[in-house]
Amino acid sequence: MDRPICLITGATDGIGRVTATELARSGYSVVLAARNEAKAASVTSEIVASTGNRDVAYLTTDLRSLAQLRGLAEAFLARYPRLDVLVNNAGVVMPQRVLTADGYETTFQVNYLAQFYLTQLLLHALEKSAQGRVVNLSSSVYRAGKFDPDNLQSERRFSTIRTYAASKLCVLLFTIELAQRLRPTRVTANAAHPGIVRTPMMRGTEGVFRAISVAALPFSRSPEKGAATSLFLAGSPDAAQASGQYFVNNAPKTVRSAYNTPQNRDLLWNLSMDACRL
């Protein structure tokens, strides 16, 4: 299989769908990871029709379930010899505190822990690539997030905004730590801020987050523009040597958070390993 192989979560809508489409157009073998099988099948067919690339497939999973993520990884590994690009794109905004079947707060699990777990499960496949890349979707809202190891599940005073921001901060801490640990390999890891993007997730928000989303609409961008940095990190030769960085509009930016310390990154890693039973 000569085409570079890419797996994308949350690939049936918004940024993920654009990312999948454009990578397929560029000749990648693209695998969409999605929860809704009927929608995944439909989007896959549409991508094939619009790009002429028939090497597009889908696998079903639910990021709210660690068992289903294991199933996704097993299905991928059974079908593909390696993984060249992993785009951890899927995300969620929760108006209320809801626990997953694994007992974790949904925002934390979908936005962060699922990224961590899927990446761990596919690391060996990435290491088989001549140049493996991990692209994690974060957000500039991370600056409002706190890393509290005693409140990762938002048990104290749940707030949609604070919980979402904390999950995106965790993504950044994980990305930087992952890059450090991958230094002996050919695999890179970077995080992307897509900007304020008009997506189904944005339309589904409620309360204060909904009010902020509505106020931000005049400054929002299309999914096509929102996917630009993900596409840059996934495929551009200019991003080949970058690792452990946070990108905005295709350029690296300093992570400005007092929580970004080696101690916190290592602690989050160990807590995540325990949470995933690795």
NUSE-571870 format. One record per residue (C-alpha): residue number from 0; y, z, x. Coordinates in pm, whole numbers. Layout:
! residues N
<site><n>NUM</n><v>Y</v><w>Z</w><u>X</u></site>
...
//
This chain:
! residues 278
<site><n>0</n><v>0</v><w>0</w><u>0</u></site>
<site><n>1</n><v>299</v><w>-132</w><u>195</u></site>
<site><n>2</n><v>576</v><w>-45</w><u>-46</u></site>
<site><n>3</n><v>746</v><w>292</w><u>10</u></site>
<site><n>4</n><v>622</v><w>535</w><u>-256</u></site>
<site><n>5</n><v>863</v><w>752</w><u>-452</u></site>
<site><n>6</n><v>798</v><w>1027</w><u>-707</u></site>
<site><n>7</n><v>1087</v><w>1129</w><u>-934</u></site>
<site><n>8</n><v>1094</v><w>1420</w><u>-1179</u></site>
<site><n>9</n><v>1307</v><w>1397</w><u>-1492</u></site>
<site><n>10</n><v>1294</v><w>1020</w><u>-1463</u></site>
<site><n>11</n><v>1318</v><w>913</w><u>-1828</u></site>
<site><n>12</n><v>1688</v><w>992</w><u>-1882</u></site>
<site><n>13</n><v>2023</v><w>991</w><u>-1710</u></site>
<site><n>14</n><v>2037</v><w>1016</w><u>-1332</u></site>
<site><n>15</n><v>1660</v><w>1020</w><u>-1291</u></site>
<site><n>16</n><v>1614</v><w>701</w><u>-1491</u></site>
<site><n>17</n><v>1883</v><w>520</w><u>-1295</u></site>
<site><n>18</n><v>1733</v><w>643</w><u>-968</u></site>
<site><n>19</n><v>1388</v><w>519</w><u>-1071</u></site>
<site><n>20</n><v>1524</v><w>183</w><u>-1185</u></site>
<site><n>21</n><v>1727</v><w>114</w><u>-872</u></site>
<site><n>22</n><v>1450</v><w>218</w><u>-634</u></site>
<site><n>23</n><v>1212</v><w>-11</w><u>-825</u></site>
<site><n>24</n><v>1469</v><w>-289</w><u>-794</u></site>
<site><n>25</n><v>1474</v><w>-223</w><u>-419</u></site>
<site><n>26</n><v>1099</v><w>-273</w><u>-397</u></site>
<site><n>27</n><v>971</v><w>84</w><u>-403</u></site>
<site><n>28</n><v>648</v><w>188</w><u>-568</u></site>
<site><n>29</n><v>795</v><w>429</w><u>-823</u></site>
<site><n>30</n><v>617</v><w>708</w><u>-1007</u></site>
<site><n>31</n><v>800</v><w>874</w><u>-1295</u></site>
<site><n>32</n><v>709</v><w>1236</w><u>-1366</u></site>
<site><n>33</n><v>795</v><w>1320</w><u>-1725</u></site>
<site><n>34</n><v>700</v><w>1556</w><u>-2006</u></site>
<site><n>35</n><v>701</v><w>1310</w><u>-2297</u></site>
<site><n>36</n><v>422</v><w>1056</w><u>-2244</u></site>
<site><n>37</n><v>539</v><w>812</w><u>-2510</u></site>
<site><n>38</n><v>890</v><w>805</w><u>-2367</u></site>
<site><n>39</n><v>759</v><w>780</w><u>-2011</u></site>
<site><n>40</n><v>545</v><w>479</w><u>-2107</u></site>
<site><n>41</n><v>840</v><w>312</w><u>-2278</u></site>
<site><n>42</n><v>1081</v><w>372</w><u>-1988</u></site>
<site><n>43</n><v>821</v><w>253</w><u>-1738</u></site>
<site><n>44</n><v>782</v><w>-73</w><u>-1931</u></site>
<site><n>45</n><v>1159</v><w>-117</w><u>-1947</u></site>
<site><n>46</n><v>1196</v><w>-63</w><u>-1572</u></site>
<site><n>47</n><v>922</v><w>-318</w><u>-1502</u></site>
<site><n>48</n><v>1089</v><w>-569</w><u>-1733</u></site>
<site><n>49</n><v>1440</v><w>-519</w><u>-1593</u></site>
<site><n>50</n><v>1346</v><w>-518</w><u>-1223</u></site>
<site><n>51</n><v>1043</v><w>-746</w><u>-1207</u></site>
<site><n>52</n><v>864</v><w>-477</w><u>-1007</u></site>
<site><n>53</n><v>526</v><w>-409</w><u>-1164</u></site>
<site><n>54</n><v>451</v><w>-125</w><u>-923</u></site>
<site><n>55</n><v>600</v><w>137</w><u>-1154</u></site>
<site><n>56</n><v>386</v><w>407</w><u>-1314</u></site>
<site><n>57</n><v>419</v><w>745</w><u>-1476</u></site>
<site><n>58</n><v>244</v><w>1082</w><u>-1470</u></site>
<site><n>59</n><v>296</v><w>1353</w><u>-1728</u></site>
<site><n>60</n><v>382</v><w>1713</w><u>-1651</u></site>
<site><n>61</n><v>586</v><w>2004</w><u>-1781</u></site>
<site><n>62</n><v>797</v><w>2181</w><u>-1521</u></site>
<site><n>63</n><v>778</v><w>2495</w><u>-1732</u></site>
<site><n>64</n><v>411</v><w>2525</w><u>-1631</u></site>
<site><n>65</n><v>290</v><w>2580</w><u>-1275</u></site>
<site><n>66</n><v>-57</v><w>2472</w><u>-1385</u></site>
<site><n>67</n><v>79</v><w>2138</w><u>-1507</u></site>
<site><n>68</n><v>267</v><w>2092</w><u>-1181</u></site>
<site><n>69</n><v>-60</v><w>2142</w><u>-995</u></site>
<site><n>70</n><v>-212</v><w>1880</w><u>-1223</u></site>
<site><n>71</n><v>73</v><w>1641</w><u>-1143</u></site>
<site><n>72</n><v>25</v><w>1686</w><u>-770</u></site>
<site><n>73</n><v>-352</v><w>1642</w><u>-796</u></site>
<site><n>74</n><v>-314</v><w>1325</w><u>-1004</u></site>
<site><n>75</n><v>-62</v><w>1182</w><u>-759</u></site>
<site><n>76</n><v>-272</v><w>1263</w><u>-453</u></site>
<site><n>77</n><v>-580</v><w>1106</w><u>-613</u></site>
<site><n>78</n><v>-396</v><w>780</w><u>-669</u></site>
<site><n>79</n><v>-160</v><w>739</w><u>-373</u></site>
<site><n>80</n><v>-226</v><w>757</w><u>3</u></site>
<site><n>81</n><v>104</v><w>921</w><u>92</u></site>
<site><n>82</n><v>450</v><w>1003</w><u>-41</u></site>
<site><n>83</n><v>762</v><w>859</w><u>118</u></site>
<site><n>84</n><v>1030</v><w>1001</w><u>-112</u></site>
<site><n>85</n><v>1024</v><w>1299</w><u>-347</u></site>
<site><n>86</n><v>1327</v><w>1324</w><u>-576</u></site>
<site><n>87</n><v>1338</v><w>1663</w><u>-749</u></site>
<site><n>88</n><v>1578</v><w>1550</w><u>-1018</u></site>
<site><n>89</n><v>1481</v><w>1733</w><u>-1338</u></site>
<site><n>90</n><v>1707</v><w>2007</w><u>-1467</u></site>
<site><n>91</n><v>1783</v><w>2212</w><u>-1775</u></site>
<site><n>92</n><v>2061</v><w>2423</w><u>-1924</u></site>
<site><n>93</n><v>1945</v><w>2708</w><u>-2146</u></site>
<site><n>94</n><v>2173</v><w>2868</w><u>-2408</u></site>
<site><n>95</n><v>1948</v><w>3174</w><u>-2425</u></site>
<site><n>96</n><v>1707</v><w>3357</w><u>-2199</u></site>
<site><n>97</n><v>1362</v><w>3211</w><u>-2264</u></site>
<site><n>98</n><v>1053</v><w>3279</w><u>-2054</u></site>
<site><n>99</n><v>804</v><w>3011</w><u>-1955</u></site>
<site><n>100</n><v>429</v><w>3047</w><u>-1995</u></site>
<site><n>101</n><v>429</v><w>3170</w><u>-1635</u></site>
<site><n>102</n><v>666</v><w>3451</w><u>-1726</u></site>
<site><n>103</n><v>974</v><w>3318</w><u>-1548</u></site>
<site><n>104</n><v>1318</v><w>3248</w><u>-1692</u></site>
<site><n>105</n><v>1325</v><w>2880</w><u>-1787</u></site>
<site><n>106</n><v>1640</v><w>2778</w><u>-1597</u></site>
<site><n>107</n><v>1510</v><w>2939</w><u>-1279</u></site>
<site><n>108</n><v>1168</v><w>2777</w><u>-1309</u></site>
<site><n>109</n><v>1270</v><w>2425</w><u>-1411</u></site>
<site><n>110</n><v>1578</v><w>2390</w><u>-1190</u></site>
<site><n>111</n><v>1446</v><w>2567</w><u>-882</u></site>
<site><n>112</n><v>1093</v><w>2706</w><u>-873</u></site>
<site><n>113</n><v>935</v><w>2380</w><u>-991</u></site>
<site><n>114</n><v>1116</v><w>2198</w><u>-710</u></site>
<site><n>115</n><v>986</v><w>2449</w><u>-459</u></site>
<site><n>116</n><v>629</v><w>2439</w><u>-590</u></site>
<site><n>117</n><v>598</v><w>2062</w><u>-624</u></site>
<site><n>118</n><v>740</v><w>2014</w><u>-276</u></site>
<site><n>119</n><v>487</v><w>2257</w><u>-130</u></site>
<site><n>120</n><v>201</v><w>2081</w><u>-308</u></site>
<site><n>121</n><v>307</v><w>1741</w><u>-175</u></site>
<site><n>122</n><v>414</v><w>1832</w><u>179</u></site>
<site><n>123</n><v>102</v><w>1692</w><u>342</u></site>
<site><n>124</n><v>150</v><w>1363</w><u>157</u></site>
<site><n>125</n><v>512</v><w>1352</w><u>276</u></site>
<site><n>126</n><v>402</v><w>1421</w><u>633</u></site>
<site><n>127</n><v>180</v><w>1110</w><u>618</u></site>
<site><n>128</n><v>492</v><w>898</w><u>574</u></site>
<site><n>129</n><v>665</v><w>742</w><u>873</u></site>
<site><n>130</n><v>984</v><w>893</w><u>735</u></site>
<site><n>131</n><v>932</v><w>1131</w><u>444</u></site>
<site><n>132</n><v>1236</v><w>1235</w><u>246</u></site>
<site><n>133</n><v>1291</v><w>1518</w><u>-2</u></site>
<site><n>134</n><v>1598</v><w>1487</w><u>-226</u></site>
<site><n>135</n><v>1684</v><w>1793</w><u>-435</u></site>
<site><n>136</n><v>1942</v><w>1783</w><u>-713</u></site>
<site><n>137</n><v>2190</v><w>2067</w><u>-686</u></site>
<site><n>138</n><v>2546</v><w>2098</w><u>-817</u></site>
<site><n>139</n><v>2887</v><w>2209</w><u>-698</u></site>
<site><n>140</n><v>2861</v><w>2484</w><u>-960</u></site>
<site><n>141</n><v>2644</v><w>2666</w><u>-702</u></site>
<site><n>142</n><v>2969</v><w>2825</w><u>-582</u></site>
<site><n>143</n><v>2971</v><w>3037</w><u>-897</u></site>
<site><n>144</n><v>2612</v><w>3146</w><u>-836</u></site>
<site><n>145</n><v>2483</v><w>3468</w><u>-689</u></site>
<site><n>146</n><v>2159</v><w>3530</w><u>-507</u></site>
<site><n>147</n><v>2027</v><w>3860</w><u>-638</u></site>
<site><n>148</n><v>1661</v><w>3903</w><u>-545</u></site>
<site><n>149</n><v>1632</v><w>4181</w><u>-801</u></site>
<site><n>150</n><v>1765</v><w>3965</w><u>-1085</u></site>
<site><n>151</n><v>1626</v><w>3616</w><u>-1026</u></site>
<site><n>152</n><v>1497</v><w>3613</w><u>-1385</u></site>
<site><n>153</n><v>1839</v><w>3700</w><u>-1533</u></site>
<site><n>154</n><v>1704</v><w>4015</w><u>-1695</u></site>
<site><n>155</n><v>2046</v><w>4177</w><u>-1672</u></site>
<site><n>156</n><v>2319</v><w>4022</w><u>-1886</u></site>
<site><n>157</n><v>2195</v><w>3666</w><u>-1926</u></site>
<site><n>158</n><v>2471</v><w>3407</w><u>-1900</u></site>
<site><n>159</n><v>2410</v><w>3034</w><u>-1932</u></site>
<site><n>160</n><v>2670</v><w>2949</w><u>-1669</u></site>
<site><n>161</n><v>2579</v><w>3220</w><u>-1419</u></site>
<site><n>162</n><v>2206</v><w>3153</w><u>-1453</u></site>
<site><n>163</n><v>2253</v><w>2778</w><u>-1409</u></site>
<site><n>164</n><v>2479</v><w>2832</w><u>-1108</u></site>
<site><n>165</n><v>2230</v><w>3072</w><u>-950</u></site>
<site><n>166</n><v>1950</v><w>2818</w><u>-992</u></site>
<site><n>167</n><v>2155</v><w>2553</w><u>-815</u></site>
<site><n>168</n><v>2239</v><w>2797</w><u>-536</u></site>
<site><n>169</n><v>1866</v><w>2862</w><u>-495</u></site>
<site><n>170</n><v>1812</v><w>2486</w><u>-463</u></site>
<site><n>171</n><v>2059</v><w>2474</w><u>-175</u></site>
<site><n>172</n><v>1915</v><w>2778</w><u>3</u></site>
<site><n>173</n><v>1567</v><w>2628</w><u>-34</u></site>
<site><n>174</n><v>1676</v><w>2286</w><u>91</u></site>
<site><n>175</n><v>1835</v><w>2426</w><u>405</u></site>
<site><n>176</n><v>1536</v><w>2650</w><u>477</u></site>
<site><n>177</n><v>1291</v><w>2366</w><u>409</u></site>
<site><n>178</n><v>1471</v><w>2141</w><u>656</u></site>
<site><n>179</n><v>1451</v><w>2411</w><u>921</u></site>
<site><n>180</n><v>1077</v><w>2451</w><u>869</u></site>
<site><n>181</n><v>1021</v><w>2075</w><u>872</u></site>
<site><n>182</n><v>1190</v><w>2020</w><u>1209</u></site>
<site><n>183</n><v>860</v><w>1958</w><u>1392</u></site>
<site><n>184</n><v>775</v><w>1682</w><u>1139</u></site>
<site><n>185</n><v>924</v><w>1345</w><u>1038</u></site>
<site><n>186</n><v>1017</v><w>1478</w><u>693</u></site>
<site><n>187</n><v>1380</v><w>1543</w><u>600</u></site>
<site><n>188</n><v>1524</v><w>1745</w><u>312</u></site>
<site><n>189</n><v>1871</v><w>1719</w><u>162</u></site>
<site><n>190</n><v>2050</v><w>1821</w><u>-156</u></site>
<site><n>191</n><v>2279</v><w>1610</w><u>-372</u></site>
<site><n>192</n><v>2565</v><w>1690</w><u>-610</u></site>
<site><n>193</n><v>2577</v><w>1412</w><u>-872</u></site>
<site><n>194</n><v>2914</v><w>1508</w><u>-1015</u></site>
<site><n>195</n><v>2985</v><w>1576</w><u>-1381</u></site>
<site><n>196</n><v>2760</v><w>1318</w><u>-1545</u></site>
<site><n>197</n><v>2729</v><w>1211</w><u>-1908</u></site>
<site><n>198</n><v>2360</v><w>1286</w><u>-1965</u></site>
<site><n>199</n><v>2142</v><w>1415</w><u>-2251</u></site>
<site><n>200</n><v>2137</v><w>1754</w><u>-2077</u></site>
<site><n>201</n><v>2516</v><w>1770</w><u>-2100</u></site>
<site><n>202</n><v>2511</v><w>1681</w><u>-2470</u></site>
<site><n>203</n><v>2250</v><w>1948</w><u>-2540</u></site>
<site><n>204</n><v>2456</v><w>2242</w><u>-2415</u></site>
<site><n>205</n><v>2592</v><w>2514</w><u>-2641</u></site>
<site><n>206</n><v>2852</v><w>2788</w><u>-2643</u></site>
<site><n>207</n><v>3083</v><w>2830</w><u>-2344</u></site>
<site><n>208</n><v>2889</v><w>2576</w><u>-2139</u></site>
<site><n>209</n><v>2930</v><w>2325</w><u>-2423</u></site>
<site><n>210</n><v>3305</v><w>2388</w><u>-2432</u></site>
<site><n>211</n><v>3328</v><w>2334</w><u>-2057</u></site>
<site><n>212</n><v>3122</v><w>2015</w><u>-2085</u></site>
<site><n>213</n><v>3348</v><w>1877</w><u>-2358</u></site>
<site><n>214</n><v>3660</v><w>1963</w><u>-2157</u></site>
<site><n>215</n><v>3511</v><w>1789</w><u>-1854</u></site>
<site><n>216</n><v>3423</v><w>1467</w><u>-2039</u></site>
<site><n>217</n><v>3744</v><w>1283</w><u>-1938</u></site>
<site><n>218</n><v>3651</v><w>1348</w><u>-1574</u></site>
<site><n>219</n><v>3280</v><w>1276</w><u>-1609</u></site>
<site><n>220</n><v>3099</v><w>978</w><u>-1462</u></site>
<site><n>221</n><v>2821</v><w>751</w><u>-1577</u></site>
<site><n>222</n><v>2458</v><w>814</w><u>-1481</u></site>
<site><n>223</n><v>2483</v><w>505</w><u>-1260</u></site>
<site><n>224</n><v>2759</v><w>664</w><u>-1055</u></site>
<site><n>225</n><v>2592</v><w>1004</w><u>-1072</u></site>
<site><n>226</n><v>2274</v><w>863</w><u>-917</u></site>
<site><n>227</n><v>2455</v><w>709</w><u>-620</u></site>
<site><n>228</n><v>2411</v><w>1004</w><u>-385</u></site>
<site><n>229</n><v>2045</v><w>1050</w><u>-478</u></site>
<site><n>230</n><v>1986</v><w>681</w><u>-405</u></site>
<site><n>231</n><v>2172</v><w>709</w><u>-75</u></site>
<site><n>232</n><v>1959</v><w>1002</w><u>37</u></site>
<site><n>233</n><v>1638</v><w>843</w><u>-89</u></site>
<site><n>234</n><v>1673</v><w>506</w><u>76</u></site>
<site><n>235</n><v>1973</v><w>445</w><u>297</u></site>
<site><n>236</n><v>1914</v><w>404</w><u>672</u></site>
<site><n>237</n><v>2242</v><w>593</w><u>716</u></site>
<site><n>238</n><v>2076</v><w>905</w><u>574</u></site>
<site><n>239</n><v>1758</v><w>878</w><u>778</u></site>
<site><n>240</n><v>1853</v><w>1142</w><u>1035</u></site>
<site><n>241</n><v>2026</v><w>1383</w><u>799</u></site>
<site><n>242</n><v>1840</v><w>1699</w><u>705</u></site>
<site><n>243</n><v>1929</v><w>2038</w><u>564</u></site>
<site><n>244</n><v>2259</v><w>1911</w><u>431</u></site>
<site><n>245</n><v>2443</v><w>1910</w><u>100</u></site>
<site><n>246</n><v>2582</v><w>1569</w><u>4</u></site>
<site><n>247</n><v>2866</v><w>1481</w><u>-231</u></site>
<site><n>248</n><v>2959</v><w>1115</w><u>-281</u></site>
<site><n>249</n><v>2727</v><w>1012</w><u>4</u></site>
<site><n>250</n><v>2895</v><w>1248</w><u>251</u></site>
<site><n>251</n><v>2777</v><w>1586</w><u>385</u></site>
<site><n>252</n><v>2976</v><w>1888</w><u>273</u></site>
<site><n>253</n><v>2976</v><w>2246</w><u>397</u></site>
<site><n>254</n><v>2787</v><w>2490</w><u>175</u></site>
<site><n>255</n><v>3048</v><w>2752</w><u>97</u></site>
<site><n>256</n><v>2860</v><w>3059</w><u>-17</u></site>
<site><n>257</n><v>2837</v><w>3405</w><u>134</u></site>
<site><n>258</n><v>2474</v><w>3405</w><u>19</u></site>
<site><n>259</n><v>2383</v><w>3121</w><u>255</u></site>
<site><n>260</n><v>2233</v><w>3331</w><u>534</u></site>
<site><n>261</n><v>1905</v><w>3298</w><u>726</u></site>
<site><n>262</n><v>1795</v><w>3631</w><u>581</u></site>
<site><n>263</n><v>1855</v><w>3525</w><u>220</u></site>
<site><n>264</n><v>1693</v><w>3186</w><u>272</u></site>
<site><n>265</n><v>1384</v><w>3346</w><u>423</u></site>
<site><n>266</n><v>1370</v><w>3607</w><u>147</u></site>
<site><n>267</n><v>1398</v><w>3343</w><u>-127</u></site>
<site><n>268</n><v>1123</v><w>3141</w><u>41</u></site>
<site><n>269</n><v>887</v><w>3438</w><u>51</u></site>
<site><n>270</n><v>966</v><w>3540</w><u>-307</u></site>
<site><n>271</n><v>903</v><w>3181</w><u>-419</u></site>
<site><n>272</n><v>572</v><w>3166</w><u>-234</u></site>
<site><n>273</n><v>467</v><w>3483</w><u>-416</u></site>
<site><n>274</n><v>589</v><w>3350</w><u>-752</u></site>
<site><n>275</n><v>384</v><w>3032</w><u>-703</u></site>
<site><n>276</n><v>87</v><w>3230</w><u>-570</u></site>
<site><n>277</n><v>81</v><w>3029</w><u>-248</u></site>
//
